[in-house]
């Protein structure tokens, strides 16, 4: 398995967080205020110059509506996990009604008993 550098992780996280911040219409100043951290730290995170504390990452994700899959998918090499992430991304595109239908279908498959 190829080792992932801390720098690669920091840059990827920073790009994702910046993209979602901009998509949500927030400035770095607004994010700094919402997260209770300095503007300089926001800039360093988004430019990949600084790692991000777990608590700050979780708060970022909650504020901006970022799923864990979005944050980590680029680093996954396990084919089973990549398959599950692909399904999850497709589910995120469904309406609530269709999502409930799929959930019920999955329950049926799980509980299906062959005679």
C-alpha positions as CSV (number, residue, x, y, z in Angstrom):
1,X,0.0,0.0,0.0
2,X,1.3,3.4,-0.9
3,X,1.9,5.7,1.9
4,X,0.0,9.0,1.9
5,X,2.0,12.0,3.0
6,X,0.8,14.4,5.6
7,X,1.3,17.2,3.0
8,X,-1.0,15.4,0.6
9,X,-3.7,15.0,3.2
10,X,-3.4,18.6,4.3
11,X,-3.7,19.9,0.8
12,X,-6.7,17.7,-0.1
13,X,-8.5,18.6,3.1
14,X,-7.8,22.3,2.5
15,X,-9.1,22.2,-1.0
16,X,-12.3,20.4,-0.1
17,X,-13.0,22.7,2.9
18,X,-12.3,25.8,0.8
19,X,-14.5,24.6,-2.1
20,X,-17.4,23.9,0.3
21,X,-16.9,27.2,2.1
22,X,-17.1,29.1,-1.2
23,X,-20.1,27.0,-2.3
24,X,-21.9,27.9,0.9
25,X,-21.1,31.6,0.4
26,X,-19.0,32.0,3.5
27,X,-15.8,34.1,3.6
28,X,-12.8,33.0,5.6
29,X,-13.7,35.6,8.2
30,X,-17.2,34.1,8.6
31,X,-15.7,30.6,9.0
32,X,-13.2,31.8,11.5
33,X,-16.0,33.4,13.6
34,X,-18.2,30.3,13.3
35,X,-15.4,28.0,14.3
36,X,-13.9,30.2,16.9
37,X,-10.4,30.1,15.4
38,X,-8.2,32.7,13.8
39,X,-8.4,33.8,10.2
40,X,-4.7,33.0,9.8
41,X,-5.4,29.4,10.8
42,X,-8.3,29.2,8.3
43,X,-6.0,30.4,5.6
44,X,-3.3,28.0,6.5
45,X,-5.8,25.0,6.5
46,X,-7.3,25.9,3.2
47,X,-3.9,26.4,1.5
48,X,-2.7,23.1,2.9
49,X,0.1,24.6,5.0
50,X,-1.3,23.4,8.3
51,X,-2.9,20.2,9.5
52,X,-6.4,20.5,11.0
53,X,-7.4,19.4,14.5
54,X,-10.0,16.7,14.5
55,X,-12.5,18.8,16.5
56,X,-12.1,21.7,14.0
57,X,-12.5,19.3,11.0
58,X,-15.8,17.9,12.5
59,X,-17.0,21.5,13.2
60,X,-16.2,22.5,9.6
61,X,-18.0,19.4,8.3
62,X,-21.1,20.2,10.4
63,X,-21.2,23.8,9.4
64,X,-20.7,23.2,5.7
65,X,-22.6,19.9,5.3
66,X,-19.6,17.8,4.3
67,X,-19.9,14.1,4.7
68,X,-17.0,12.0,5.9
69,X,-17.0,10.2,2.6
70,X,-16.3,13.5,0.8
71,X,-13.3,14.2,3.0
72,X,-11.7,10.7,2.9
73,X,-12.7,9.1,-0.4
74,X,-9.6,10.2,-2.3
75,X,-7.4,8.3,0.1
76,X,-9.3,5.0,0.0
77,X,-7.7,2.1,-1.9
78,X,-9.7,-0.8,-0.7
79,X,-12.1,-1.8,-3.5
80,X,-14.9,-2.8,-1.2
81,X,-14.8,0.6,0.6
82,X,-14.6,2.4,-2.8
83,X,-17.7,0.5,-3.9
84,X,-19.5,1.5,-0.8
85,X,-18.5,5.2,-1.3
86,X,-19.8,5.1,-4.9
87,X,-23.2,3.8,-3.7
88,X,-23.3,6.4,-0.9
89,X,-22.6,9.2,-3.4
90,X,-25.4,7.9,-5.6
91,X,-27.8,7.8,-2.7
92,X,-26.9,11.4,-1.8
93,X,-28.4,12.4,-5.2
94,X,-31.8,10.9,-4.5
95,X,-34.9,12.6,-3.2
96,X,-36.1,11.8,0.3
97,X,-38.9,9.7,-1.2
98,X,-36.5,7.6,-3.4
99,X,-34.1,7.3,-0.5
100,X,-36.8,5.9,1.7
101,X,-37.7,3.4,-1.0
102,X,-34.1,2.3,-1.4
103,X,-33.8,2.0,2.4
104,X,-36.9,-0.3,2.5
105,X,-35.4,-2.4,-0.4
106,X,-32.2,-2.9,1.5
107,X,-34.2,-3.9,4.6
108,X,-36.0,-6.5,2.5
109,X,-32.7,-7.9,1.1
110,X,-31.2,-8.1,4.6
111,X,-34.2,-9.9,6.0
112,X,-34.8,-12.1,2.9
113,X,-34.7,-15.8,3.9
114,X,-34.3,-18.5,1.3
115,X,-36.5,-21.6,2.0
